[in-house]
Amino acid sequence: MNDEVNEISKIINKNYKEYTKFHYPLSYQILYVWKNSLGKDLETSIILSNLAVKALKVYNRNNKKYSYKDLLKTKEISIGKIKKAELSRELLIPRETIRRKLKDLKNENLIQIVDGVIDVKTKSFEINDLNPILNKYSKCLNIIIENLNENIVINKKVTEEHLLNNFSKCWSNILTMMCELSMVWRSFLKSMENWFIFGTCGLNQMYNLKDQKIFRDFHPDNTENFFLNLTRKETSRGLNPTTISELTGIPRQTVIRNLKILTKAKALEKEVKTNLFYVPKNTSQQKSIVDTLKQVQLVISNNVFETLQVV
């Protein structure tokens, strides 16, 4: 970790309550878009996002920046030949699943494949709720900028307009962050759907915490304190399977099946009388959850550093 990334990580710790207020809703919103609009399912969307990052790197050659409007004027971006085995290794998704999902993306006219050469259609960048996503991301960046050491010279506040004008690089960074976060969370929770369900329950508890009077005096300075406050008894009003399905777009029966996996793994707990699910405090998985949150913070810190070089 270089000095600048370390400085950013310290700022996130110091401003954890404020930062997470925007970061976790940002992750939720992107996952919702992935599940319900772009690729129609989470695995397909993570593959599309990986291809989109490769396409944007082609677009960003020679250190040029392209606005969102400029990008949409382009019909497609060729990223050359990409082997399914390479995508499988990068994303830790079985090769056969990669093959099926690439076929789905081609059928949806989001990519084109001719003789193994992949072109990413700019339709892939027509994002529902793009402005709210960029708004949350800009707020995350501004928390860092406002608290940066004076040795790191950044004089301006980041707006949605900044991100739209530097879209080719900023969106590449956002997608890279989400792809890396997916690897971190899948390492712990084993699937994209489990991450989305677990994260939705955690986000609900974060909102419950915000409703409590104790929130005013809540100043976590690290991930462990955040977890311990997030899982207080007062915040542990959980979500039922129907609500989780509505909030994520994941079919209810699939939600129920994954909730059984998550409760068996001690990542979530069920209140039997109410059939509500929540992230528990007294769980054998506490260390794993806290360690995962620390890895998340490292990914975020590196991502913020990269984006601040652009805006």
Sequence and secondary structure as in RCSB ss.txt:
>XXXX:A:sequence
MNDEVNEISKIINKNYKEYTKFHYPLSYQILYVWKNSLGKDLETSIILSNLAVKALKVYNRNNKKYSYKDLLKTK
EISIGKIKKAELSRELLIPRETIRRKLKDLKNENLIQIVDGVIDVKTKSFEINDLNPILNKYSKCLNIIIENLNE
NIVINKKVTEEHLLNNFSKCWSNILTMMCELSMVWRSFLKSMENWFIFGTCGLNQMYNLKDQKIFRDFHPDNTEN
FFLNLTRKETSRGLNPTTISELTGIPRQTVIRNLKILTKAKALEKEVKTNLFYVPKNTSQQKSIVDTLKQVQLVI
SNNVFETLQVV
>XXXX:A:secstr
  HHHHHHHHHHHHTHHHHHHHHHHHHHHHHHHHHHTSSSSHHHHHHHHHHHHHHHHHHTGGG    HHHHHHS 
EEEEEE  HHHHHHHHT  HHHHHHHHHHHHHTTSEEEETTEEEEEGGGG  TTHHHHHHHHHHHHHHHHHH  T
TS   S   HHHHHHTHHHHHHHHHHHHHHHHHHHHHHHSSHHHHHHHHHHHHHHHHHHHHSGGGGG    SHHH
HHHHHT GGG   B HHHHHHHH   HHHHHHHHHHHHHTTSSEEETTTTEEE  SS TTHHHHHHHHHHHHHHH
HHHHHHHHTT 
